[in-house]
Amino acid sequence: MKIAVVALGKIGLPLAVQFADADPSHEVVGVDVNAQVVEAVNAGREPFPGEAHLGEKLAQLVPAGRLRATTDYGDAIPGADAVVLVVPLFVDETTGAPDFGWMDEATRSLAAHLTPGTLVSYETTLPVGTTRGRWKPMIEEISGLTEGSDDGFHLVFSPERVLTGRVFADLRRYPKLVGGLTEAGTARAVDFYEAVLDFDDRDDLPRPNGVWDMGSAEAAEMAKLAETTYRDVNIGLANQFARFADTVGIDVHRVIEACNSQPYSHIHHPGIAVGGHCIPVYPRLYLSTDPDATVVRAARETNAAMPAYAVARAESVLGSLSGLRVLVLGASYRGRVKETAFSGIFGTVDALRERGAQVLVHDPMYTPEELAAYGWEPYTLGSGDTVDVAIVQADHPEYATLSATDLPGLRLLLDGRRVTDPARFAGTPRLTVGGGEPGTA
């Protein structure tokens, strides 16, 4: 097959590599608007760090002629048996409305070069109804082809369900969900994904692991939104439990551990923030088509308020943060990831500045220059510079070995991820989210 992958980001590039690695006879072409990404891929180099096995696979597949990249849709799309699109969909920070700008542009570009008989699969998470109501008419109008026939094109939705850093393992671990607009389109998609993916045996699933036909594009769209929105709602509940536990002096983590000791409870863990491209974003996409989902909305509001709550807890111990040097540990939205999408760093820094604190930021994934580019004052561990307060925002493994001696002058540690060792901070007040320690906000 000739396979085109549109957008070579942290999901798209590993997918292109997976497709090329599945069969030496496949011709895989990735198209991206970023010329630097295209250049790196064509040189066999990974354009971003942290994805397991990506670098070694690129170094094998590109020289062998099994994978290449281009900025030209006219090169990548014509004659493709399948086109897989993984262009980012953004949401408005204020309204939560989806912003289809990049996806519309990519869709118009691929439609302008589409040739008969192509399977088009969208893997970017979408509001329910988008595949049928937005992409189908747009592609038909621009391409002049009719969806649902072999002399036209087939359109399906098949959500990516992987986590950056472990994409190749997750592709094997989780069933591949497929929903088409016609039975013929769905059958084409099932055949395609069965040809390019392998799956682990799992006895915990209701049916064999593999490609699962969801019955419609709308069902596949909702499945992705539902599985991620569930996590946001679950974390929101855990955060509400944590805030109550702080007011009455209970360690909510012991409570959650006890609850989850039987099979009907699966409470997630509370924390200072919910960040990333997925968990804080997809509930907004769901709400864009189901505005009456009050439970979803309440959980999103609870989670969005956690950075300010954590800062208020620190303030309740020291009385005032005005003029204090406060170090935020972790700019990334989670440990081992160099990404600030919807990270709690932004709400944490804003809350500290509103209280008049002098804010410093450290992150082992970023250089001081990169942190300064965000408008933050970088802090170097081991520099000897004093800090009054430290707030752990991301669970980087480097922070697990921190001690009070690494932070001269420290008067308070607030560990928003429960990653630090309490013994290393003996004699220094240490708060956690839901730990029930004195100093409740």
C-alpha positions, 0 to 999 in steps of 0.5 A: 500500500501507499499510505499518507500520514498527515501531520508528523507530530508526537502521534502522527510520526510514530504512526507513520513509523508503525505503518512503514515497519509493518510491511517492507512493501508499504510506501509511507509518506508523511506530510507536515507544514513544518519544514524542520520536522520534514528535514529531520525525518528525511535525515532519519532523526527524531524531531522531538525527544522522549518517544521510546524506540522512535529514533532507532526505527527512523534510523532503520526505515528512512535509509531503507526507503520505506518512509519519507516526509514532505511538505507537499500534499501533491506528493503525498496524497495522490495514489494513496490507498489510505490517508491518516490524518492526525492534525491537532484540534485546539479549543478556545481557553475561554469558551471551550469551543473547538478551533478547527483552523488547522484541521480545516486547512489540512482537510482542504489540502488533502481533498484538493489532491485526493484520487478515487478509491482512497480510504481517509481516516481521521484519528484526531479526537473530534466532537460527535458528528464532526466526521459526517457533518464537517469532513464529508461535505468539505472533502466531497466539495473540494475533491469532486468525489463522492463518499461511500463508493470505490470510485469515490472515497471512504471516510472513517473515524478511528481515534488514537488512544495512545500516550506519548512516550509509549506509542508503539506499546499502546498501539499493541495494547489497546483495541483499535476503534473504527467507525465509518459512514458506510459498511463498505468504508468501515470494512476497508478501514478494518482491513487497513488497520489489521494490515498495519497493526499487531495486538497483544493477547488480552484475556481481560477484554470482552472480545479479542483484542484487535480492530473493533467496528463501532458501528458508526463514526459517531459511536467511535467519536463518542468512545474517545471522548467518553473514555477521556472525559471519564478520567477528568470526572474521576479526578474531579471527584478525587480532588473534591474528596481531597479538599474535604480531607484537608479541612478535616485532617484526613489523608485522602490517599489512605482513603482511596487506597482502601476504597480501591481494595475492592473491585467496584471502586476505581477512584483516581488520585488528586493533584495540583493540576490536570494538564496535557492535550487530552484530559483537560481538552476532550471534556470541552469537546464533549460539552460543545455538543452536550451542553447539559452535561452538568457532571462533566462541567462541574468536574472540569471547573473543579480541576481547573481550580486546583492550582489556585487551591494549592497556592492558597494552601501554602498561603494559609501556612505562611500568612502571606506570600507577598515578597517571598521567593516561590519556586515552582518545580515542573513546567511540564504537564506531567513527568518525563514529558517536555510539553506545557499544553494546559499545564498547571504551571500557568495557573500556579504562576498566575496565582502566585503573582496575584499574591505578590510572590517572586516566582521562580521555575525549574524543569529538568526537561527545559533549559533556562533559556527555554523557561525564560522564553515563557516569561518565567525566571529560571532557577538552577538546582544546586545554585545555592540561591535561596527560596522560601517556598517550593511547589511541586507541579510536575512529577519528574523523577528527579524531584523524588530525590530532592531534599531540604538541603537542595533548597536553601532557606526553604520554609515550606514545601507543597508537593502537588504530586506526592513525589517527594520523600517526606524523610528528606524534608524532616523539620520543614513543613510539607503539604500535599493535596489531600494529605490532611496536614495542618495548614488547610486553605 
